[in-house]
């Protein structure tokens, strides 16, 4: 008579994880999450600044095209004299477009009081003017929106002096 060899089942103590192993893995995951979340804050600030700069360039281009189309002066001005509260594109007393506040994480390091485009699309500036958008801390690069006297605007990266 021949005996059939059955595979042995592992003992009950050899199955699963111990409490020490589980706590170690959770601690490592918490450390990695903490390190990773700091980079997400940086990414969020950089994205907000880039988006605000592109919104400003789009509104400046819109104001310039409306000035040419209407053959009239079109002004881009801050809301309540503070660019951080937002801005408006205005013809006379008519508001053509308005942008809401940018949030506490973006501020204007420099900006003109307002900007007017004439009927030819030229900016009412004798020299090149800049809007510099910066985060509250110096950890993220800012953006500069340059407007030359011909009325053309563009956005580039810039170091902020915060």
PELINCOR-V23162 format. One record per pair of residues at least 24 apart in sequence whose C-alpha atoms are under 8 Angstrom apart, sorted by sequence separation. I is the first residue (numbers start at 1). GAP is how many residues later the second one is. If there is no record, write none. Layout:
# PELINCOR-V23162
[[I;GAP] [I;GAP]]
This chain:
# PELINCOR-V23162
[[84;24] [108;24] [109;24] [123;24] [125;24] [138;24] [83;25] [108;25] [109;25] [123;25] [124;25] [137;25] [63;26] [107;26] [108;26] [123;26] [134;26] [136;26] [106;27] [107;27] [122;27] [123;27] [83;28] [106;28] [107;28] [122;28] [123;28] [134;28] [106;29] [107;29] [121;29] [122;29] [59;30] [105;30] [106;30] [121;30] [105;31] [81;32] [104;32] [117;34] [78;35] [77;36] [78;36] [77;37] [59;38] [76;38] [77;38] [75;39] [76;39] [75;40] [76;40] [75;41] [74;42] [75;42] [73;43] [74;43] [73;44] [74;44] [73;45] [72;46] [73;46] [71;47] [72;47] [71;48] [70;49] [71;49] [52;50] [67;50] [68;50] [69;50] [67;51] [68;51] [109;51] [67;52] [68;52] [64;53] [67;53] [68;53] [63;54] [64;54] [67;54] [65;56] [49;57] [64;57] [48;58] [64;58] [45;60] [45;61] [53;80] [49;84] [49;85] [49;86] [64;87] [57;88] [56;89] [45;90] [53;90] [53;91] [61;91] [53;92] [61;92] [49;93] [50;93] [60;93] [46;94] [49;94] [45;95] [46;95] [46;96] [57;96] [42;97] [57;97] [42;98] [57;98] [54;101] [53;102]]
